[in-house]
Structure formats: C-alpha cells, structure tokens
Amino acid sequence: MRITTKGQVTIPIEIREKAGLLPNTEVEFRIKGNTVTLKRKKRGTSINL
C-alpha cells in the first residue's frame, strides 16, 4: 500500500467491512510512538492534534 502525493491511501474492502467504514463515515487518527491507528469517529466529538 502506498500513500499518494495528496496524502491519500485506499483502505482495503476487507478492512472497511470489518471496521464498519461506509462511505461518508468520519474517522479519527491516533498517534502513539511510531504507530498510527484509525477508527470510526464517535458522533458529536471533535479531534485535537
């Protein structure tokens, strides 16, 4: 998997289905050390980096 020049990456269908990531689902990223995780964003929450 490769990140495009626009910073985009395609999430494989198997992962999207298991995680419930449908079109227009908002997600959030978390950084811990050198690991980045992605999860569905809870409704009504904001993110601070």
N, C-alpha and C positions, 0 to 999 in steps of 0.2 A: 504494500500500500504506500502511496506517495502523496505528499501534500502539494497542491497546485501552487502556482505563483500568486494566486489570490488567497492562499491560506485555506483552501477547501480540501476535504477528503471525503470519499464515499464510504459510508458505513454499510458493510455487507448486509444483505437481506436477512440472513440468519440471525445476526446480532440485533437488527432493528425489530424483528418479530419477537425475539425472546425478551427484549427490553421494553416492548410496547411503544416504540418510537414511530409514530404515524406522521404523515405529512402535517406540517404546521405545529408539531409538538415543540414546546420550548425546552431547552436543555441548559444545564449548567456544567461548568468545568471546575474541577478542584485540583489543586497542585499540592503534592506532598513530596518533598525532596525532588527527585527527578522523575516522579510518576504523575501522570495526568489522568484523571478519571472523568467520565462524562455520565450524567444521569438526567432523567426527566426532571424538569423544574416543577416544584410544587406551585400550585396556583396562588397568586397574590403575594409571592415573595420576590424580593429584589436581590441582586447579587453585588457584592462589593469585592473588588480585587485589590 
